[in-house]
Amino acid sequence: MDEPTGEAPQSRRRVQRTINFDRSVLERARAAATYLASYEPQAGVRSLADIVNPAVLAYVTELEDLYNAGEPFRPVLRMPSGRPAKR
């Protein structure tokens, strides 16, 4: 489970994944994306992905700083499904 699986792809190509959000968070983000795309083009938000990608990147960077000496975590091919076992 903690094995490296090669180099992380450096492509900026987008991929589709399924993820679960808290309903209230998703509703707020969708409302923000819809409003900003329609009325505030200078915000640079045209879709939900324009909100989610920078937010996830910022949080992952923070986790790397806190738990991995500022280095990217080792890439993995597949994440285990379900919740992690209690230690």
MODELLER restraints for C-alpha pairs under 7 A, 6 or more apart:
rsr = mdl.restraints
at = mdl.atoms
rsr.add(forms.Gaussian(group=physical.xy_distance, feature=features.Distance(at['CA:4:A'], at['CA:74:A']), mean=5.66, stdev=0.5))
rsr.add(forms.Gaussian(group=physical.xy_distance, feature=features.Distance(at['CA:4:A'], at['CA:75:A']), mean=5.92, stdev=0.5))
rsr.add(forms.Gaussian(group=physical.xy_distance, feature=features.Distance(at['CA:4:A'], at['CA:76:A']), mean=5.91, stdev=0.5))
rsr.add(forms.Gaussian(group=physical.xy_distance, feature=features.Distance(at['CA:5:A'], at['CA:75:A']), mean=6.07, stdev=0.5))
rsr.add(forms.Gaussian(group=physical.xy_distance, feature=features.Distance(at['CA:5:A'], at['CA:76:A']), mean=5.21, stdev=0.5))
rsr.add(forms.Gaussian(group=physical.xy_distance, feature=features.Distance(at['CA:5:A'], at['CA:77:A']), mean=5.79, stdev=0.5))
rsr.add(forms.Gaussian(group=physical.xy_distance, feature=features.Distance(at['CA:6:A'], at['CA:75:A']), mean=6.55, stdev=0.5))
rsr.add(forms.Gaussian(group=physical.xy_distance, feature=features.Distance(at['CA:7:A'], at['CA:75:A']), mean=6.48, stdev=0.5))
rsr.add(forms.Gaussian(group=physical.xy_distance, feature=features.Distance(at['CA:8:A'], at['CA:75:A']), mean=5.54, stdev=0.5))
rsr.add(forms.Gaussian(group=physical.xy_distance, feature=features.Distance(at['CA:29:A'], at['CA:48:A']), mean=6.76, stdev=0.5))
rsr.add(forms.Gaussian(group=physical.xy_distance, feature=features.Distance(at['CA:30:A'], at['CA:48:A']), mean=6.08, stdev=0.5))
rsr.add(forms.Gaussian(group=physical.xy_distance, feature=features.Distance(at['CA:33:A'], at['CA:45:A']), mean=6.16, stdev=0.5))
rsr.add(forms.Gaussian(group=physical.xy_distance, feature=features.Distance(at['CA:33:A'], at['CA:46:A']), mean=6.50, stdev=0.5))
rsr.add(forms.Gaussian(group=physical.xy_distance, feature=features.Distance(at['CA:33:A'], at['CA:47:A']), mean=5.49, stdev=0.5))
rsr.add(forms.Gaussian(group=physical.xy_distance, feature=features.Distance(at['CA:33:A'], at['CA:48:A']), mean=5.43, stdev=0.5))
rsr.add(forms.Gaussian(group=physical.xy_distance, feature=features.Distance(at['CA:36:A'], at['CA:43:A']), mean=6.60, stdev=0.5))
rsr.add(forms.Gaussian(group=physical.xy_distance, feature=features.Distance(at['CA:36:A'], at['CA:45:A']), mean=6.01, stdev=0.5))
rsr.add(forms.Gaussian(group=physical.xy_distance, feature=features.Distance(at['CA:37:A'], at['CA:45:A']), mean=5.60, stdev=0.5))
rsr.add(forms.Gaussian(group=physical.xy_distance, feature=features.Distance(at['CA:37:A'], at['CA:46:A']), mean=4.60, stdev=0.5))
rsr.add(forms.Gaussian(group=physical.xy_distance, feature=features.Distance(at['CA:37:A'], at['CA:47:A']), mean=6.95, stdev=0.5))
rsr.add(forms.Gaussian(group=physical.xy_distance, feature=features.Distance(at['CA:45:A'], at['CA:51:A']), mean=6.83, stdev=0.5))
rsr.add(forms.Gaussian(group=physical.xy_distance, feature=features.Distance(at['CA:64:A'], at['CA:70:A']), mean=4.82, stdev=0.5))
rsr.add(forms.Gaussian(group=physical.xy_distance, feature=features.Distance(at['CA:64:A'], at['CA:71:A']), mean=5.78, stdev=0.5))
rsr.add(forms.Gaussian(group=physical.xy_distance, feature=features.Distance(at['CA:64:A'], at['CA:72:A']), mean=5.94, stdev=0.5))
rsr.add(forms.Gaussian(group=physical.xy_distance, feature=features.Distance(at['CA:64:A'], at['CA:73:A']), mean=6.80, stdev=0.5))
rsr.add(forms.Gaussian(group=physical.xy_distance, feature=features.Distance(at['CA:65:A'], at['CA:71:A']), mean=7.00, stdev=0.5))
